[in-house]
Amino acid sequence: MMENVIVGLIVAAAFAWVTWTMLLPAGLRNRLRRLAGRPVPSRTGGCSGVCRGCEAAGPRAVKRHSGSCGSH
């Protein structure tokens, strides 16, 4: 009986995480964050411009930068 409760909680937590990270649009997530009193992230995903890693690597890495983190 106790194992069923634990498994149910784990499955519910996994479902909530997938729903929050993959299914909810960014605007709705940000609205829910504001309602909860949490700060809204300034960037919602991807890399806009130059990654911190590229900045640290120097100007040559910035020239190769394709616009999304991880694909240089």
N, C-alpha and C positions, 0 to 999 in steps of 0.2 A: 504494500500500500504506500509506504513512504517513498519507495523508488519511483512509483508512478507520479507522485507529486513533484519530485525533483526533476524527472524527465519532462514533465509538463512545463515547469518553470523555465527549463533550459530551452525548450522549443519555443515558448512564448517570447523569451528574450531574443532568440535568433530571429524570429519573425518580426519583432519590433525593430531590430537593428536593420534588417534588409529593407523594411518599409521606409524607415527614416533615411537611409543612405541612398537607396536606388529608386524607389518608387515615388517619393514625394518631390514635387518640383521645388526648385531652390527658393522661389518666392514664398511658397507656403512654409518651408522650413524656417526661413528668416522671420516670417510673421509669428510663428510659434515661439521662436527664440525671444522675440521682443515681448510677447505676452508673458513669458516666463521670467522676464527681467534679465535675460542673458544678453551679452553683446553680440551683435551680428558681425560675422567675419567680413573683412574688407574685400577679400577675394574668395570667390566661391569655387574655383577650380582651375586647373590648367596653369600655364605660365604665360603671363602677359609681358613679353619683352625679354628680359634677361634674368636667368636664374641666379641665385646666390652662388651656386657652384661655378657657373660660367664667369661671374664677376671675379671670383677668387682665382680662376685659372688664367685670367688675363685677356687681352684684346683678341688674340687669335681664336679663342673659344667662343667669344661673342660673335665673331664673323661667321662661324660655322653654325650658330644657333638657329634652329628651324622654327622656333616659336612655341614648342611644347616641351616641358621638362622631360628629360630622359631620352629624347631622340635627337642626338647631336650628329 
